[in-house]
Amino acid sequence: MTLKPLAALVAVLALGGAACVKKQGTFDAQGYTNHLYDYHVRSSGGGELMSDAWLLDNYYGDNHKAKRAPDYVTEYQLDTSGNGKVDTTPEELRYDLRYENRFDSGVIWLRTLPLSTTRKDTEPRVLMREYVDALASSGYTAVTLTPGKLFIESEHLTARVLDARESRVGGATAFEAIVEIADVDALQLDPNARRKLAKIVVVRPNFVYNKGRVDFPVLMVAGYVNFPEDFTKSLPDFDSMLSRIDLGSGPGYQPQAQLLLTPPVPPAAGPPMGGGAPPAVAPPPVVAPPPPVVAPPQPEAPAAPSEPVE
């Protein structure tokens, strides 16, 4: 399936830039509270959100002050009138939570993003596909979209979904995927080269981001990325954090059965002049055999890019 650009998903473009941003989260013995959307991540005991292996990155000091350097602040370009033009650019903290593993390259993050008002009913499955597309274009957590560019730090990345399933986080509908992220240039030299594995979970909480008398729907994104050899070791820490997210009806994390992923069928070339119909393309294997294909489907025209996050 061809993935749509994140520009079709998020009506904003994430831009770096320090600014005066209101306080977004606080910590206490019960855990973390997000004041922008009034949700919680409960502590696992002793007032700690994560084990000693994880260092809180987006807050600092004993009083947990939010970092406001360019990498930790994002600007949302919003259209509140519906005319397709940006008319307000509020700035918020990029991350709700971001942790780095002290022993390896693991990163865990939690973000909440405003979506276009046209996406308020879009299924998490679709949002996941589009988010992964932007992930490949812009990196693991930042997802700063520049139209036509597929680079981050001079690396040309690609992402492939290895596992996908529906789930529930904090009582809300969610969709999750295990994604293999590779450097395209390295793959050209070594087909077995792989850079990172990531688990991404997109959640549809009942939150709205209000600006200019417009309620923008909100997408929550939780992620964990690491080298393949270290990925499984710290995955339980990420799943534990998911199980302690409380969106208002109590914490909980319930992944469902794995979904079958079917690759796209490449379109067949047209018949030569005076020739017969092109040969049928064999469909990918599925659980139940599909009906016979009389002719290959025409590829859907790509969505026109729009102005536009992690």
ZAMARGU-4260 file (C-alpha; in steps of 0.2 Angstrom, whole numbers, plus 5000, padded with zeros to 4 digits):
<rodrens>
0) 5000/5000/5000 | 5007/5017/4995 | 5008/5028/5010 | 5002/5045/5010 | 5013/5059/5016
5) 5011/5066/5034 | 5006/5082/5026 | 4989/5074/5023 | 4988/5068/5041 | 4994/5083/5051
10) 4989/5101/5047 | 5005/5107/5055 | 5023/5108/5051 | 5035/5106/5066 | 5048/5119/5066
15) 5063/5121/5079 | 5063/5137/5089 | 5064/5142/5107 | 5050/5152/5113 | 5039/5156/5128
20) 5029/5140/5130 | 5017/5137/5145 | 5021/5123/5157 | 5015/5107/5151 | 5019/5093/5163
25) 5023/5090/5181 | 5029/5075/5191 | 5025/5068/5208 | 5025/5052/5218 | 5010/5046/5208
30) 5019/5049/5191 | 5017/5062/5177 | 5003/5073/5173 | 5000/5082/5157 | 4991/5098/5160
35) 4988/5103/5142 | 4976/5087/5140 | 4974/5082/5158 | 4981/5064/5156 | 4993/5054/5167
40) 5007/5041/5166 | 5006/5032/5183 | 5022/5028/5192 | 5028/5010/5193 | 5032/5012/5211
45) 5043/5023/5222 | 5037/5038/5211 | 5048/5033/5196 | 5041/5032/5179 | 5055/5021/5172
50) 5068/5010/5178 | 5086/5017/5182 | 5091/5012/5164 | 5082/5026/5157 | 5086/5045/5159
55) 5073/5058/5157 | 5079/5069/5143 | 5066/5083/5140 | 5066/5089/5158 | 5080/5094/5169
60) 5084/5098/5187 | 5076/5092/5203 | 5061/5103/5199 | 5059/5095/5182 | 5060/5111/5172
65) 5056/5108/5153 | 5070/5110/5141 | 5066/5124/5128 | 5081/5122/5117 | 5076/5121/5098
70) 5076/5102/5098 | 5063/5102/5112 | 5051/5115/5105 | 5039/5114/5090 | 5028/5126/5081
75) 5011/5121/5074 | 5005/5130/5058 | 4986/5129/5059 | 4972/5134/5048 | 4958/5139/5059
80) 4947/5147/5045 | 4947/5132/5034 | 4953/5141/5019 | 4969/5132/5017 | 4980/5146/5024
85) 4990/5146/5040 | 4983/5159/5051 | 4990/5154/5068 | 5007/5147/5074 | 5006/5142/5092
90) 5022/5135/5100 | 5022/5120/5112 | 5034/5108/5119 | 5039/5094/5106 | 5039/5080/5119
95) 5027/5075/5133 | 5040/5063/5139 | 5057/5058/5131 | 5069/5045/5139 | 5086/5039/5133
100) 5094/5023/5139 | 5110/5025/5148 | 5117/5008/5142 | 5113/5008/5124 | 5105/5019/5110
105) 5087/5016/5115 | 5075/5030/5115 | 5057/5031/5122 | 5045/5045/5118 | 5028/5051/5121
110) 5020/5065/5111 | 5003/5073/5108 | 4999/5081/5091 | 4985/5091/5084 | 4978/5085/5067
115) 4968/5093/5053 | 4950/5094/5057 | 4947/5083/5042 | 4956/5069/5051 | 4945/5068/5066
120) 4937/5052/5061 | 4952/5044/5052 | 4956/5026/5059 | 4972/5024/5069 | 4977/5010/5056
125) 4978/5024/5043 | 4986/5036/5054 | 4999/5023/5058 | 5003/5020/5040 | 5005/5039/5036
130) 5015/5042/5052 | 5027/5028/5047 | 5029/5036/5030 | 5034/5052/5038 | 5045/5043/5050
135) 5055/5036/5036 | 5056/5053/5029 | 5061/5063/5044 | 5068/5052/5057 | 5063/5042/5073
140) 5055/5055/5084 | 5056/5072/5076 | 5046/5070/5060 | 5049/5087/5053 | 5042/5086/5036
145) 5050/5096/5022 | 5040/5093/5006 | 5050/5083/4993 | 5064/5079/5005 | 5068/5062/5013
150) 5083/5066/5023 | 5088/5068/5041 | 5106/5072/5045 | 5112/5067/5028 | 5104/5050/5030
155) 5092/5043/5017 | 5080/5032/5027 | 5067/5019/5023 | 5054/5011/5034 | 5046/4994/5033
160) 5032/4987/5044 | 5036/4970/5051 | 5021/4968/5063 | 5005/4977/5065 | 4990/4975/5076
165) 4976/4985/5084 | 4977/4989/5103 | 4970/4999/5116 | 4980/5011/5127 | 4972/5019/5142
170) 4955/5014/5136 | 4957/5022/5119 | 4958/5015/5102 | 4976/5012/5096 | 4986/5004/5082
175) 5004/4999/5084 | 5018/4993/5072 | 5035/4986/5073 | 5045/4995/5060 | 5062/4992/5052
180) 5072/5008/5048 | 5086/5006/5036 | 5098/5018/5028 | 5095/5017/5009 | 5113/5021/5005
185) 5119/5007/5016 | 5106/4995/5008 | 5114/4998/4991 | 5131/4992/4998 | 5124/4978/5009
190) 5106/4971/5006 | 5107/4964/5024 | 5111/4981/5032 | 5099/4987/5045 | 5100/5002/5056
195) 5086/5002/5069 | 5070/4994/5075 | 5055/5004/5082 | 5039/5001/5090 | 5026/5014/5086
200) 5009/5016/5094 | 4996/5029/5088 | 4982/5032/5100 | 4966/5042/5097 | 4962/5050/5114
205) 4946/5060/5116 | 4957/5076/5117 | 4956/5092/5107 | 4968/5106/5104 | 4959/5123/5104
210) 4964/5137/5094 | 4954/5152/5087 | 4938/5144/5092 | 4942/5128/5082 | 4944/5111/5091
215) 4958/5101/5082 | 4958/5082/5085 | 4973/5076/5094 | 4984/5061/5090 | 4995/5053/5104
220) 5011/5044/5098 | 5022/5033/5109 | 5038/5026/5102 | 5053/5015/5106 | 5068/5014/5095
225) 5084/5004/5097 | 5097/4994/5088 | 5091/4977/5083 | 5102/4968/5095 | 5096/4978/5110
230) 5078/4980/5105 | 5070/4965/5113 | 5079/4968/5129 | 5071/4985/5133 | 5054/4982/5125
235) 5046/4977/5141 | 5050/4994/5148 | 5041/5003/5134 | 5026/4991/5136 | 5026/4994/5154
240) 5025/5013/5151 | 5010/5010/5139 | 5001/5000/5152 | 5002/5015/5165 | 4995/5028/5153
245) 4978/5034/5160 | 4968/5045/5148 | 4954/5047/5160 | 4946/5030/5162 | 4961/5021/5170
250) 4977/5014/5164 | 4979/4999/5153 | 4987/4992/5138 | 4979/4978/5128 | 4987/4973/5111
255) 4977/4962/5100 | 4981/4948/5087 | 4993/4952/5073 | 4985/4959/5057 | 4990/4952/5040
260) 5000/4964/5030 | 4998/4962/5011 | 5011/4971/5000 | 5005/4981/4985 | 5002/4973/4968
265) 5013/4982/4956 | 5003/4988/4941 | 5006/4978/4925 | 5012/4987/4909 | 4999/4990/4895
270) 4998/4978/4881 | 5009/4982/4865 | 5000/4989/4850 | 4989/4975/4843 | 4993/4964/4857
275) 4981/4955/4869 | 4977/4959/4887 | 4992/4959/4899 | 4995/4944/4909 | 4986/4943/4926
280) 4997/4948/4941 | 4997/4935/4955 | 4990/4942/4971 | 5000/4941/4987 | 4996/4927/4999
285) 4981/4930/5011 | 4972/4920/5024 | 4958/4917/5012 | 4961/4916/4993 | 4954/4932/4984
290) 4942/4931/4969 | 4951/4929/4952 | 4958/4945/4946 | 4952/4949/4928 | 4963/4964/4926
295) 4975/4972/4938 | 4968/4987/4947 | 4974/5004/4942 | 4985/5013/4954 | 4976/5026/4964
300) 4982/5044/4960 | 4993/5050/4974 | 4986/5063/4985 | 4992/5081/4981 | 5004/5087/4994
305) 4998/5100/5006 | 5007/5111/5018 | 5008/5103/5034 | 5024/5082/5065 | 5034/5065/5079
</rodrens>
